[in-house]
Amino acid sequence: MINSIKISKMPKIWFAHKFYATDYSCDIELYKNTIEITYFKEGSAILTTKNGAKHVFNKGQVSVNKGDYYIHVKSNGYHEHITFSFFFDEEENDDDSIVFNYLNSITNKEITDKIADLIEKIIIEYSIYQTTNANCILYIFQVLKLLDSSTKSSFDKTPSSVLYVEKIKRYINTHIDGHISLDDLSNEIKLSNQYMCNIFKEITNESIIQYINRLKLDKIKVLVELKGLTIEQAGDIYGIHDKNYISRMFKKYYGHTLSELKKIGTYNINKKI
């Protein structure tokens, strides 16, 4: 969905910083007239909207959060991002306001790389002067112009792709407790196997197989942690019957096996930083 922000006065930075952690979960609290722009440098994170929808952000992607759109963030394994947030005045009847369109998720590498570079500059500038100086304002508007351009390049080019990706995700979520083949999925979505995989990768920056595996592992992790099931029992529920394979998958996606995460005390998905 394309959103918009109307700016009638010069923006003022609230915070700008780099952040990294291993396994964390925390609530997001932004004021109404604030917007946060984040570039994910390493690992992945799951952002939850106020309506309960979960969006996965991976390395190289940009998230845009205005007000209370996203209310919670969770990361499994090592995660690193750079981010900044600013206050803005949004007056409905101000003819001199500047309007920028944006998407909540940006995956176009050409655009996200430029945004990352600008966020780095904002962080350096703000850390030195602790104020929103002319350079910071220039960089903020350059970021907003890039966000606006991403709505044109993404949706003008592939307006139906996002709808197909949502259908793919719904099918996967409905059948996550069993084996999901790409052939069955493409037959259900009525797309060729290759085209289906291409648009999913283009929109999410993650392959369908990666999405399925990550979703299964998240659900297995919850059953082991909150329900007290063994890894084998939880794996059986979601169609993975090899304990060693599950351990290898956790190692691949999160940097540790589930048993290792439990031993070092970083497996609690509700753990706050």
Protein Blocks (a to p, Z undefined) as FASTA:
>chain_A
ZZddddfbdcddfbdcddddehiaddddddfkbcdddddfbhcdddddfkopacdddehi
acddehjlbgcdcdehjdddddddddddddfklmkbccddddfbdfbfklmmmmmmmmmm
mmmmmmmnopacfklmmmmmmmmmmmmmmmmmmmmmmmmlmmmmmmmmmmmmmmmmmccd
fklmmmmnopafklmmmmmmmmnopafklmmmmmmmmmmmmmmmmnopafklmmmmnopa
bfklmmmmmmmmnopafklmmmnopmbmkbcZZ
